[in-house]
Amino acid sequence: MEEQRQKLTTLVDRAYEQVQLPKFDKVSQQLAQFSKALNHDEDYIKIMLGLRTALLQADLSLNIKNRIAGLPAEHRDIYDFIAPQLKQVDAKVLDRYTHYGFIPLKFGSTVKYS
């Protein structure tokens, strides 16, 4: 886990330093905050979720299928690094919900079944 945190810190710092486009100023500010959070040993999963959200909302002029492909390479590298890890987390969450009798729905809702 510590190795993944270091790799993510390196990717975030590189993206913050190298991407200087005015279009991505808000994302750059968020990357600085995520870098601080990573260095202060905050919750790794919450940081990854925040990064995923920030990257998906970086360029809202693109449709959802092209949002990651339309990002600078440094941002895509971050997304490509965290996506498989978040899929594992998502699978664990799904298992936990189904174990307790809930079915997760789109957009974060749940339905309890008997």
C-alpha positions in Angstrom: 0.0 0.0 0.0 2.8 2.4 0.8 4.4 1.7 -2.6 1.2 2.6 -4.3 0.9 5.8 -2.2 4.4 6.8 -3.3 3.7 6.1 -6.9 0.4 8.1 -6.8 2.2 11.0 -5.1 4.8 11.0 -7.8 2.1 11.0 -10.5 0.1 13.8 -8.9 3.2 16.0 -8.4 4.3 15.5 -12.0 0.9 16.4 -13.3 0.7 19.5 -11.1 4.1 20.7 -12.3 3.9 19.9 -16.0 0.3 20.8 -16.9 0.1 24.6 -17.1 -3.0 25.0 -19.3 -5.5 27.6 -18.0 -8.3 25.2 -18.8 -7.1 22.9 -16.0 -6.3 25.5 -13.3 -9.0 24.2 -11.0 -7.7 20.6 -11.4 -4.2 21.8 -10.7 -5.4 23.4 -7.4 -7.1 20.2 -6.5 -4.0 18.2 -7.3 -2.0 20.4 -4.9 -4.6 19.6 -2.2 -4.5 15.8 -3.0 -0.7 15.9 -2.8 -0.8 17.4 0.6 -3.3 14.8 1.7 -1.1 12.0 0.4 1.9 13.4 2.3 -0.1 13.7 5.5 -1.2 10.0 5.4 -4.9 10.7 4.9 -7.2 8.0 3.8 -5.9 6.6 0.5 -9.2 5.4 -0.8 -10.9 8.8 -0.2 -8.0 10.5 -2.0 -8.4 8.1 -5.0 -12.1 8.7 -5.1 -11.6 12.5 -5.0 -9.0 12.3 -7.8 -11.3 10.2 -10.0 -14.1 12.8 -9.5 -11.8 15.7 -10.2 -10.4 14.1 -13.4 -13.8 13.2 -14.7 -15.0 16.8 -14.1 -11.9 18.4 -15.5 -13.3 19.1 -18.9 -17.1 19.1 -18.9 -17.2 20.1 -22.6 -16.4 16.5 -23.6 -18.9 13.8 -23.4 -18.5 11.1 -20.7 -16.8 8.6 -23.0 -14.1 11.1 -24.1 -13.4 12.8 -20.8 -10.3 10.8 -19.9 -9.0 10.6 -23.5 -9.3 14.4 -23.8 -7.1 15.1 -20.7 -3.4 15.8 -20.8 -1.2 12.7 -20.6 -0.2 13.3 -17.0 -3.8 13.4 -15.9 -4.6 10.2 -17.9 -1.6 8.5 -16.2 -3.2 9.3 -12.8 -6.6 8.0 -13.9 -5.1 4.8 -15.4 -3.2 4.2 -12.1 -6.2 4.6 -9.8 -8.9 3.0 -11.9 -7.9 -0.6 -11.3 -7.5 0.0 -7.6 -10.9 1.6 -7.4 -12.5 -1.3 -9.3 -11.2 -3.6 -6.5 -12.6 -1.3 -3.9 -15.9 -1.0 -5.7 -16.1 -4.8 -5.9 -15.6 -5.1 -2.1 -18.3 -2.5 -1.5 -20.7 -4.3 -3.7 -20.1 -7.5 -1.9 -20.7 -5.8 1.5 -24.0 -4.3 0.3 -25.3 -7.6 -1.1 -24.2 -9.4 2.1 -26.5 -7.0 4.2 -29.4 -7.2 1.8 -28.9 -4.0 -0.2 -28.6 -3.7 -4.0 -26.5 -0.6 -5.0 -28.1 1.3 -7.8 -26.8 3.9 -10.2 -25.9 7.3 -8.8 -25.2 6.0 -5.3 -28.7 4.9 -4.2 -29.5 1.6 -2.6 -32.6 -0.6 -2.4 -33.2 -3.1 0.4 -34.6 -6.4 -0.5 -36.0 -9.0 1.8 
